[in-house]
Amino acid sequence: MDTGTHVVMGVALGGLATLDPTVQADPMLFNAVLAGTLIGSQAPDSDTVLKLKNNAVYIRNHRGITHSLPAVFLWGIGIPAIIHLFFPEVNFLHLWLWTFLAVILHVFVDIFNAYGTQAYRPFTHRWVAYGFINTFDPYIFTMHLAGIVAWNLGASPGLLWIVIYFVIALYYVKRYFDKRELVRLIHKNFDNVEQIATSPTLKQNIWRIAITTNSNYYVGRAENGHLIIQDEFENKHIDYDDPIVQKALTDHNIKAFLSFSPVYRYEMNYFDEYTEVRFIDLRYRSKGRYPFVALAHIDDEHGDNYKILNSYTGWVFTEEKLQNKLDPMSSPKG
């Protein structure tokens, strides 16, 4: 989920903690627990700082190890331990329980959007992305805001948040069945489906979809139970025998992209001074473009002595901006 939603979830867990008799009886413990749920609801996203280094490191690691099973336990122990230094007289067990719950909830809700997490590490590095809740879901966020307002107006926080989270749980069930129906519709209309990537939008009745069959990729939308295919591409497998492709696959930007993207196509573009190998994620079609890409420019003018001139991975919404991010010396001349 987005940062704002994680913040309001931290506040909500602080309100739920008032159902705990030990927390309810000790105002200082409540303050410590509220600090724990707020920090715990944000801690797994601390890897966002990796964006300061470069896109490849960020893409490869964001929601990776910080959302893994070992990290969840470490956050759950480390955060309350630090908070307890400032509130040494409060009950550590109850502080730990509520902080640990905040960390677990953060990772749990992240697996339901299209970006996903590596929540099952170290057992598998597979990205877990169930794709039926938007990264920012206005309904979930609004229900939390309404709960915070009601709490400030004097509503009993424990009962209030039980009701709200019961409604949210029903909403998750509804979205699960919405996606299941969408998957059923896709299988009804396409043969030999190998993979389906779904991305919910801000509108309940509109989904982005990317379908992989044994022969083609289909990209489009589902609106009100109807499939609208906007693009179709040949399912061309990577030519691992091509030495230019082999060189491109050694690049750190390409590696980062391939470690993260579950559905993509690749293309090769030939220019006078180099060959471009480009990988295009098919999940994020926007205004006729695919903004999440990775590419490498390979110098192929010197026999078998291939050299990577430049590379990039990240979100770019125009070709001009993409080329501006690359070294001008390696921009197309052919």
ZANU-359428 format. One record per residue (C-alpha): x, y, z; residue number from 1; chain. Coordinates in Angstrom, 2 decimals, padded with zeros to 5 digits. Layout:
ZANU-359428
+---------+---------+---------+------+------+
|    east |   north |      up | paro | mike |
+---------+---------+---------+------+------+
|       X |       Y |       Z |  NUM |    A |
...
+---------+---------+---------+------+------+
END
This chain:
ZANU-359428
+---------+---------+---------+------+------+
|    east |   north |      up | paro | mike |
+---------+---------+---------+------+------+
|  000.00 |  000.00 |  000.00 |    1 |    A |
|  001.02 |  003.65 | -000.22 |    2 |    A |
|  002.68 |  005.48 |  002.66 |    3 |    A |
| -000.47 |  007.38 |  003.65 |    4 |    A |
| -002.51 |  004.20 |  004.01 |    5 |    A |
|  000.20 |  002.56 |  006.11 |    6 |    A |
|  000.19 |  005.63 |  008.42 |    7 |    A |
| -003.57 |  005.54 |  009.01 |    8 |    A |
| -003.36 |  001.78 |  009.57 |    9 |    A |
| -000.79 |  002.44 |  012.29 |   10 |    A |
| -003.22 |  004.86 |  013.95 |   11 |    A |
| -006.04 |  002.31 |  013.62 |   12 |    A |
| -003.99 | -000.39 |  015.36 |   13 |    A |
| -003.29 |  002.06 |  018.17 |   14 |    A |
| -007.05 |  002.42 |  018.55 |   15 |    A |
| -007.58 | -001.34 |  018.47 |   16 |    A |
| -004.97 | -001.69 |  021.21 |   17 |    A |
| -007.39 | -000.02 |  023.64 |   18 |    A |
| -009.27 | -003.34 |  023.63 |   19 |    A |
| -006.27 | -004.76 |  025.48 |   20 |    A |
| -007.07 | -004.28 |  029.21 |   21 |    A |
| -003.38 | -003.75 |  030.03 |   22 |    A |
| -003.05 | -000.99 |  027.44 |   23 |    A |
| -006.38 |  000.55 |  028.43 |   24 |    A |
| -005.33 |  000.77 |  032.08 |   25 |    A |
| -001.96 |  002.43 |  031.43 |   26 |    A |
| -001.91 |  005.74 |  029.47 |   27 |    A |
|  001.88 |  005.62 |  029.19 |   28 |    A |
|  001.72 |  002.13 |  027.70 |   29 |    A |
| -000.92 |  003.35 |  025.26 |   30 |    A |
|  001.42 |  006.14 |  024.10 |   31 |    A |
|  004.26 |  003.63 |  023.70 |   32 |    A |
|  001.99 |  001.23 |  021.78 |   33 |    A |
|  000.76 |  004.03 |  019.50 |   34 |    A |
|  004.37 |  004.95 |  018.75 |   35 |    A |
|  005.09 |  001.28 |  018.09 |   36 |    A |
|  002.16 |  000.78 |  015.71 |   37 |    A |
|  002.99 |  003.96 |  013.79 |   38 |    A |
|  006.68 |  003.09 |  013.42 |   39 |    A |
|  005.96 | -000.59 |  012.82 |   40 |    A |
|  003.49 |  000.26 |  010.07 |   41 |    A |
|  006.24 |  002.18 |  008.23 |   42 |    A |
|  009.45 |  000.28 |  009.00 |   43 |    A |
|  009.38 | -002.29 |  006.16 |   44 |    A |
|  009.34 |  000.57 |  003.64 |   45 |    A |
|  012.58 |  001.99 |  005.00 |   46 |    A |
|  014.26 |  000.48 |  001.94 |   47 |    A |
|  012.80 |  003.40 | -000.06 |   48 |    A |
|  016.06 |  005.16 |  000.80 |   49 |    A |
|  017.74 |  002.89 | -001.78 |   50 |    A |
|  016.23 |  005.10 | -004.47 |   51 |    A |
|  018.90 |  007.66 | -003.57 |   52 |    A |
|  021.52 |  005.24 | -004.90 |   53 |    A |
|  020.01 |  004.28 | -008.26 |   54 |    A |
|  016.90 |  002.80 | -009.82 |   55 |    A |
|  018.40 | -000.66 | -010.31 |   56 |    A |
|  019.19 | -001.11 | -006.62 |   57 |    A |
|  015.78 |  000.26 | -005.63 |   58 |    A |
|  013.81 | -001.93 | -008.06 |   59 |    A |
|  015.73 | -005.04 | -007.11 |   60 |    A |
|  015.38 | -004.54 | -003.35 |   61 |    A |
|  012.27 | -002.46 | -002.60 |   62 |    A |
|  009.75 | -004.64 | -000.77 |   63 |    A |
|  012.34 | -007.37 | -000.89 |   64 |    A |
|  014.35 | -008.38 |  002.16 |   65 |    A |
|  012.72 | -005.70 |  004.36 |   66 |    A |
|  009.38 | -007.46 |  003.80 |   67 |    A |
|  010.75 | -010.99 |  004.26 |   68 |    A |
|  009.87 | -013.33 |  007.12 |   69 |    A |
|  013.20 | -012.80 |  008.96 |   70 |    A |
|  012.83 | -009.02 |  008.61 |   71 |    A |
|  009.30 | -009.10 |  010.02 |   72 |    A |
|  010.62 | -010.79 |  013.17 |   73 |    A |
|  013.56 | -008.39 |  013.42 |   74 |    A |
|  011.33 | -005.32 |  013.03 |   75 |    A |
|  008.91 | -006.82 |  015.53 |   76 |    A |
|  011.65 | -007.22 |  018.14 |   77 |    A |
|  013.88 | -004.24 |  017.40 |   78 |    A |
|  011.25 | -001.47 |  017.26 |   79 |    A |
|  009.60 | -002.20 |  020.64 |   80 |    A |
|  013.03 | -002.71 |  022.20 |   81 |    A |
|  014.07 |  000.80 |  021.15 |   82 |    A |
|  010.75 |  002.33 |  022.22 |   83 |    A |
|  011.05 |  000.57 |  025.59 |   84 |    A |
|  014.27 |  002.52 |  026.23 |   85 |    A |
|  012.12 |  005.67 |  026.34 |   86 |    A |
|  009.29 |  004.01 |  028.29 |   87 |    A |
|  011.19 |  001.56 |  030.55 |   88 |    A |
|  008.36 |  001.17 |  033.05 |   89 |    A |
|  005.70 | -000.04 |  030.59 |   90 |    A |
|  004.78 | -003.67 |  029.94 |   91 |    A |
|  007.15 | -004.84 |  027.20 |   92 |    A |
|  005.11 | -007.90 |  026.22 |   93 |    A |
|  002.06 | -005.86 |  025.25 |   94 |    A |
|  004.20 | -003.22 |  023.54 |   95 |    A |
|  005.86 | -005.98 |  021.52 |   96 |    A |
|  002.59 | -007.70 |  020.59 |   97 |    A |
|  000.97 | -004.58 |  019.11 |   98 |    A |
|  004.11 | -003.37 |  017.37 |   99 |    A |
|  004.69 | -006.82 |  015.90 |  100 |    A |
|  001.09 | -006.85 |  014.64 |  101 |    A |
|  001.67 | -003.51 |  012.89 |  102 |    A |
|  004.69 | -004.89 |  011.04 |  103 |    A |
|  002.81 | -008.06 |  010.06 |  104 |    A |
| -000.17 | -006.05 |  008.82 |  105 |    A |
|  002.09 | -003.85 |  006.67 |  106 |    A |
|  003.62 | -006.81 |  004.85 |  107 |    A |
|  000.30 | -008.66 |  004.67 |  108 |    A |
| -001.62 | -005.89 |  002.90 |  109 |    A |
|  001.25 | -005.30 |  000.45 |  110 |    A |
|  000.93 | -008.75 | -001.10 |  111 |    A |
| -002.52 | -007.97 | -002.49 |  112 |    A |
| -001.53 | -005.22 | -004.93 |  113 |    A |
|  000.13 | -005.59 | -008.33 |  114 |    A |
|  003.60 | -004.53 | -007.17 |  115 |    A |
|  003.76 | -007.19 | -004.47 |  116 |    A |
|  006.55 | -008.20 | -002.09 |  117 |    A |
|  009.06 | -010.98 | -001.49 |  118 |    A |
|  007.18 | -011.86 |  001.66 |  119 |    A |
|  008.05 | -015.56 |  001.51 |  120 |    A |
|  011.81 | -015.11 |  001.65 |  121 |    A |
|  013.99 | -016.99 |  002.51 |  122 |    A |
|  011.91 | -019.92 |  001.23 |  123 |    A |
|  011.50 | -018.32 | -002.19 |  124 |    A |
|  012.53 | -015.05 | -003.87 |  125 |    A |
|  009.34 | -015.06 | -005.93 |  126 |    A |
|  007.41 | -011.79 | -005.95 |  127 |    A |
|  004.01 | -012.28 | -004.33 |  128 |    A |
|  001.48 | -009.98 | -006.00 |  129 |    A |
| -002.15 | -011.11 | -005.94 |  130 |    A |
| -003.24 | -007.99 | -007.81 |  131 |    A |
| -006.75 | -007.29 | -006.57 |  132 |    A |
| -006.22 | -004.26 | -004.29 |  133 |    A |
| -004.87 | -000.98 | -005.67 |  134 |    A |
| -001.62 |  000.33 | -004.15 |  135 |    A |
| -003.73 |  003.31 | -003.13 |  136 |    A |
| -007.29 |  002.21 | -002.55 |  137 |    A |
| -009.57 |  005.22 | -001.92 |  138 |    A |
| -012.16 |  003.10 | -000.11 |  139 |    A |
| -009.69 |  001.66 |  002.38 |  140 |    A |
| -008.03 |  005.03 |  002.95 |  141 |    A |
| -011.37 |  006.86 |  003.35 |  142 |    A |
| -012.65 |  004.31 |  005.87 |  143 |    A |
| -009.51 |  004.83 |  007.95 |  144 |    A |
| -009.84 |  008.62 |  007.77 |  145 |    A |
| -013.49 |  008.39 |  008.82 |  146 |    A |
| -012.48 |  006.21 |  011.76 |  147 |    A |
| -009.81 |  008.66 |  012.89 |  148 |    A |
| -012.29 |  011.54 |  012.72 |  149 |    A |
| -014.92 |  009.55 |  014.66 |  150 |    A |
| -012.30 |  008.65 |  017.29 |  151 |    A |
| -011.40 |  012.31 |  017.73 |  152 |    A |
| -015.07 |  013.14 |  018.11 |  153 |    A |
| -015.35 |  010.73 |  021.03 |  154 |    A |
| -016.24 |  007.34 |  019.56 |  155 |    A |
| -014.98 |  004.30 |  021.45 |  156 |    A |
| -011.82 |  003.37 |  019.48 |  157 |    A |
| -011.88 | -000.35 |  020.18 |  158 |    A |
| -015.42 | -001.00 |  018.94 |  159 |    A |
| -015.04 |  001.58 |  016.17 |  160 |    A |
| -011.99 | -000.08 |  014.62 |  161 |    A |
| -013.42 | -003.59 |  014.98 |  162 |    A |
| -016.40 | -002.49 |  012.88 |  163 |    A |
| -014.23 | -000.72 |  010.31 |  164 |    A |
| -011.83 | -003.63 |  009.93 |  165 |    A |
| -014.72 | -006.05 |  009.61 |  166 |    A |
| -016.04 | -003.96 |  006.71 |  167 |    A |
| -012.56 | -003.78 |  005.17 |  168 |    A |
| -012.22 | -007.56 |  005.47 |  169 |    A |
| -015.51 | -007.97 |  003.58 |  170 |    A |
| -014.18 | -005.53 |  000.97 |  171 |    A |
| -011.08 | -007.70 |  000.48 |  172 |    A |
| -013.30 | -010.74 |  000.01 |  173 |    A |
| -015.37 | -008.86 | -002.57 |  174 |    A |
| -012.26 | -007.80 | -004.52 |  175 |    A |
| -010.95 | -011.36 | -004.42 |  176 |    A |
| -014.14 | -012.63 | -006.04 |  177 |    A |
| -014.04 | -009.73 | -008.53 |  178 |    A |
| -010.61 | -010.87 | -009.65 |  179 |    A |
| -011.62 | -014.53 | -009.72 |  180 |    A |
| -014.49 | -013.66 | -012.02 |  181 |    A |
| -012.11 | -011.65 | -014.22 |  182 |    A |
| -009.72 | -014.60 | -014.47 |  183 |    A |
| -012.62 | -016.90 | -015.36 |  184 |    A |
| -013.67 | -014.48 | -018.11 |  185 |    A |
| -010.14 | -014.39 | -019.54 |  186 |    A |
| -009.87 | -018.18 | -019.63 |  187 |    A |
| -013.25 | -018.30 | -021.37 |  188 |    A |
| -012.03 | -015.99 | -024.14 |  189 |    A |
| -008.41 | -017.08 | -024.59 |  190 |    A |
| -006.79 | -020.46 | -025.20 |  191 |    A |
| -003.50 | -021.70 | -023.76 |  192 |    A |
| -003.28 | -018.99 | -021.10 |  193 |    A |
|  000.03 | -019.23 | -019.25 |  194 |    A |
| -000.15 | -016.19 | -016.99 |  195 |    A |
| -002.52 | -013.37 | -016.07 |  196 |    A |
| -001.35 | -010.13 | -014.47 |  197 |    A |
| -004.12 | -007.93 | -013.06 |  198 |    A |
| -003.87 | -004.39 | -011.77 |  199 |    A |
| -006.96 | -002.79 | -010.23 |  200 |    A |
| -007.51 |  000.90 | -010.89 |  201 |    A |
| -009.11 |  003.57 | -008.74 |  202 |    A |
| -012.44 |  002.61 | -010.30 |  203 |    A |
| -013.97 | -000.61 | -009.02 |  204 |    A |
| -015.24 | -001.75 | -012.40 |  205 |    A |
| -012.01 | -001.14 | -014.38 |  206 |    A |
| -008.91 | -003.33 | -014.32 |  207 |    A |
| -005.65 | -003.32 | -016.28 |  208 |    A |
| -004.75 | -006.76 | -017.57 |  209 |    A |
| -001.76 | -008.42 | -019.24 |  210 |    A |
| -002.33 | -011.93 | -020.58 |  211 |    A |
|  000.39 | -014.35 | -021.61 |  212 |    A |
| -000.48 | -017.26 | -023.90 |  213 |    A |
|  001.88 | -019.72 | -025.53 |  214 |    A |
|  001.98 | -017.56 | -028.67 |  215 |    A |
|  001.06 | -013.98 | -027.77 |  216 |    A |
|  000.86 | -011.26 | -025.15 |  217 |    A |
| -002.45 | -009.40 | -024.87 |  218 |    A |
| -002.64 | -006.08 | -023.02 |  219 |    A |
| -005.84 | -004.26 | -022.27 |  220 |    A |
| -008.57 | -003.46 | -019.81 |  221 |    A |
| -011.59 | -005.08 | -018.30 |  222 |    A |
| -014.55 | -002.73 | -017.93 |  223 |    A |
| -017.86 | -003.79 | -016.44 |  224 |    A |
| -017.17 | -007.43 | -017.22 |  225 |    A |
| -016.05 | -006.81 | -020.81 |  226 |    A |
| -012.51 | -007.39 | -022.11 |  227 |    A |
| -010.96 | -004.66 | -024.24 |  228 |    A |
| -007.68 | -005.70 | -025.87 |  229 |    A |
| -005.56 | -002.66 | -026.70 |  230 |    A |
| -002.28 | -004.26 | -027.80 |  231 |    A |
| -001.15 | -007.67 | -029.00 |  232 |    A |
|  002.46 | -008.82 | -029.23 |  233 |    A |
|  004.14 | -012.02 | -030.28 |  234 |    A |
|  005.37 | -014.07 | -027.34 |  235 |    A |
|  008.98 | -014.03 | -028.46 |  236 |    A |
|  011.30 | -015.79 | -026.07 |  237 |    A |
|  014.67 | -014.33 | -025.22 |  238 |    A |
|  017.36 | -015.50 | -027.62 |  239 |    A |
|  019.98 | -016.59 | -025.12 |  240 |    A |
|  022.27 | -017.68 | -027.95 |  241 |    A |
|  022.60 | -014.15 | -029.31 |  242 |    A |
|  025.91 | -012.73 | -027.99 |  243 |    A |
|  024.48 | -009.21 | -027.89 |  244 |    A |
|  021.61 | -010.39 | -025.73 |  245 |    A |
|  024.05 | -012.33 | -023.57 |  246 |    A |
|  026.02 | -009.13 | -022.98 |  247 |    A |
|  022.89 | -007.13 | -022.19 |  248 |    A |
|  021.81 | -009.72 | -019.62 |  249 |    A |
|  025.00 | -009.02 | -017.62 |  250 |    A |
|  024.02 | -005.38 | -017.07 |  251 |    A |
|  022.86 | -004.41 | -013.57 |  252 |    A |
|  019.84 | -002.44 | -014.85 |  253 |    A |
|  018.63 | -005.33 | -016.99 |  254 |    A |
|  019.16 | -007.79 | -014.14 |  255 |    A |
|  017.15 | -005.59 | -011.78 |  256 |    A |
|  014.26 | -005.35 | -014.24 |  257 |    A |
|  014.16 | -009.09 | -014.93 |  258 |    A |
|  014.29 | -009.93 | -011.23 |  259 |    A |
|  011.13 | -007.91 | -010.68 |  260 |    A |
|  008.94 | -007.96 | -013.80 |  261 |    A |
|  006.79 | -011.10 | -014.28 |  262 |    A |
|  005.44 | -010.21 | -017.74 |  263 |    A |
|  007.44 | -008.36 | -020.36 |  264 |    A |
|  008.45 | -008.43 | -023.98 |  265 |    A |
|  011.82 | -007.62 | -025.43 |  266 |    A |
|  012.95 | -006.06 | -028.65 |  267 |    A |
|  016.22 | -005.28 | -030.40 |  268 |    A |
|  016.76 | -002.04 | -032.30 |  269 |    A |
|  019.74 | -001.63 | -034.60 |  270 |    A |
|  021.58 |  001.66 | -035.08 |  271 |    A |
|  024.78 |  002.62 | -036.87 |  272 |    A |
|  026.97 |  002.62 | -033.76 |  273 |    A |
|  025.28 |  000.17 | -031.41 |  274 |    A |
|  022.38 | -002.23 | -030.86 |  275 |    A |
|  019.71 | -001.49 | -028.30 |  276 |    A |
|  018.21 | -004.33 | -026.27 |  277 |    A |
|  015.01 | -003.17 | -024.60 |  278 |    A |
|  012.73 | -004.93 | -022.11 |  279 |    A |
|  009.20 | -003.58 | -021.62 |  280 |    A |
|  006.94 | -004.40 | -018.68 |  281 |    A |
|  003.42 | -004.99 | -020.00 |  282 |    A |
|  001.53 | -004.42 | -016.75 |  283 |    A |
|  001.53 | -000.64 | -016.68 |  284 |    A |
|  000.16 |  000.54 | -020.02 |  285 |    A |
| -000.70 |  004.25 | -019.75 |  286 |    A |
| -001.89 |  006.52 | -022.56 |  287 |    A |
| -000.71 |  004.08 | -025.17 |  288 |    A |
|  002.80 |  003.74 | -023.69 |  289 |    A |
|  004.59 |  001.29 | -021.43 |  290 |    A |
|  006.50 |  003.48 | -018.97 |  291 |    A |
|  008.41 |  000.81 | -017.03 |  292 |    A |
|  011.37 | -000.30 | -019.13 |  293 |    A |
|  014.98 | -001.43 | -019.07 |  294 |    A |
|  017.41 | -001.07 | -021.93 |  295 |    A |
|  021.06 | -001.42 | -022.75 |  296 |    A |
|  023.07 | -000.01 | -025.65 |  297 |    A |
|  025.66 | -002.53 | -026.82 |  298 |    A |
|  028.70 | -001.57 | -028.87 |  299 |    A |
|  028.87 | -004.21 | -031.61 |  300 |    A |
|  031.32 | -002.51 | -033.96 |  301 |    A |
|  034.44 | -004.34 | -032.79 |  302 |    A |
|  033.87 | -007.95 | -033.63 |  303 |    A |
|  033.12 | -010.13 | -030.64 |  304 |    A |
|  034.42 | -007.55 | -028.17 |  305 |    A |
|  030.99 | -006.36 | -027.08 |  306 |    A |
|  030.74 | -003.45 | -024.65 |  307 |    A |
|  027.81 | -001.93 | -022.78 |  308 |    A |
|  027.79 |  001.77 | -023.68 |  309 |    A |
|  024.89 |  002.73 | -021.45 |  310 |    A |
|  021.83 |  001.33 | -019.74 |  311 |    A |
|  018.80 |  002.39 | -017.76 |  312 |    A |
|  015.81 |  001.01 | -015.92 |  313 |    A |
|  012.88 |  002.83 | -014.41 |  314 |    A |
|  009.69 |  004.72 | -015.17 |  315 |    A |
|  009.79 |  007.04 | -018.17 |  316 |    A |
|  006.65 |  008.37 | -019.84 |  317 |    A |
|  008.13 |  009.76 | -023.07 |  318 |    A |
|  010.85 |  008.52 | -025.40 |  319 |    A |
|  012.51 |  011.93 | -025.25 |  320 |    A |
|  012.88 |  011.76 | -021.49 |  321 |    A |
|  014.22 |  008.24 | -021.75 |  322 |    A |
|  016.92 |  009.31 | -024.17 |  323 |    A |
|  017.77 |  012.30 | -021.96 |  324 |    A |
|  018.49 |  009.90 | -019.12 |  325 |    A |
|  021.02 |  008.10 | -021.27 |  326 |    A |
|  024.46 |  009.34 | -022.21 |  327 |    A |
|  024.08 |  011.70 | -025.20 |  328 |    A |
|  027.08 |  009.96 | -026.76 |  329 |    A |
|  025.05 |  006.79 | -027.10 |  330 |    A |
|  021.77 |  008.25 | -028.32 |  331 |    A |
|  020.51 |  006.97 | -031.70 |  332 |    A |
|  022.26 |  008.21 | -034.81 |  333 |    A |
|  020.99 |  005.69 | -037.30 |  334 |    A |
+---------+---------+---------+------+------+
END
